[in-house]
Amino acid sequence: MKAKSIFTSCLTTGTLGIAVLGLLALAGCDEPEPRPYPRPVVVEPGPVIVENDLIYYPDYEVYYDPFARVYWHAERGVWVSGPAPVGVSVEVLRGAPFVHTGFHESPELHHAEIVRRYPHGWRPDGRR
């Protein structure tokens, strides 16, 4: 019987504690305290990151993605990307003629058209 009275005592005490907490919470809530609306967050204008189009180097058939900072080239019919161009140095590419492609998708989707428009030897001034 002693175990039963301890259980009953704990149950009553727990129930009583919950009831007291509820009454305390209600007693302090006659009228809700007015809360100011949160102030709007003002975001200062800053740089906006926009996905750039790919840059194409016709003499090397290499694309550069300035947003992802990777170079694309075809290798055995598959387009691969990496942190550096293959077969040419970055310094040589920087001095080579280039064109902004106007797209950001995978080069394989547009390469046939790009090669027609900008063949090997293409120059921005139209001379070869």
N, C-alpha and C positions, 0 to 999 in steps of 0.2 A: 504494500500500500504506500510505502514511502516513495517509491519510484513514481507512482501515479500522482501523488501530491506535488512532487517537484515539477513534473511535466505540466500539471494544471497551473501551478504557480508561474512557471516561465511563460506559458501561453497567455495567461491573464496579464502579466507584466508587459509582454510584448504588445499585446493588443492595447493596453492602457497607454504605452509609450507612443504608439502610432496616433491614438486619439488625441493625446496632449499636443503632439507636434502639429496635428491638423488644426486644433483650436488656436494654438499660438500663431499659426500662419494666417488664419482667418481674422484674428483679433487685430493684427496690424494692417489689414487691408480694407479699412472702411472706405477710403477713396484712393484709387490708384494715384500714385505720385505722377504728375505730368512729366513726360520725357521729351526732350527736344528731338526733333527729327535729325537724323544724321546729316552732317554737312556733305554736300556733294564733293566727290573727289575730282580735283582739277588736274588734268594731265597736261603737262607742258609739251609743246610740240618738240619733236626730236626726229632723229633719223628713222625713216621708214624702210624696212627691208622688203625689197621687191625682187621676185625671182627674175634674174637677168636672162636674156637670151644667150644661146651658146655662141662662142666665137669660133670661126672656122678659118683654118690656115690651108689654102688650096694647094700650095706646093708640097705639103706633107700629108694631106688628107687627115688632119688632126683637128679635133674640136676641143675647146676649153670651156668648162662650166665655171664661171667666176663665183657663182653662188655656193656651189659644193666644193670648189677648188680641186676639181679633178679634170684629167685629160681623157678624151675618148679616141679610140682608133679601132679599125677593123683588123681582126687577127683570124685568118683562115675562115672568113665569112661570119665571124661572131664579133659583135661590138663589146669591147672591154674598156674599163676605166681604171685609172690609177692616179697616184699623186704626182707623177712625172710623165712627160711624153715618152713614147718608145721610138727609138731611131733618130731622135733629134734632141738637142739640148734646149732647155728653157730659154737660154740666152739667144740662141739662133731663132727660135720662134718669136721672141719679142721684137726682133728686127725684121721679120718676114711680113709680107702683106697678109692682111686678115680682113674678114668681113663679119659683121654681126648677122646672125642667121634669122632672127625674128621668131625663133621657137625655142622651147626649153625641154621638149620631149627628147626621147632617145634619138640619137643621130640616125639610126637605121630607118626610122620612119620617113626621113627627108633626104637622105644622102644622095639618092639618084638625081633628084632635082637640084640639089646644091652643087653637085659635080658638073651638071650641065651648065648651070649659071656661072660657076666660078671654077673653070678648069685649071689644071697645072699651068703656071705661068701667068695667071690672072693678076692684074695690077689695078689699084683703085683709079688710076688716071686713064685706064683703058688701053694703055700700051702693054706690050708683052716683051 
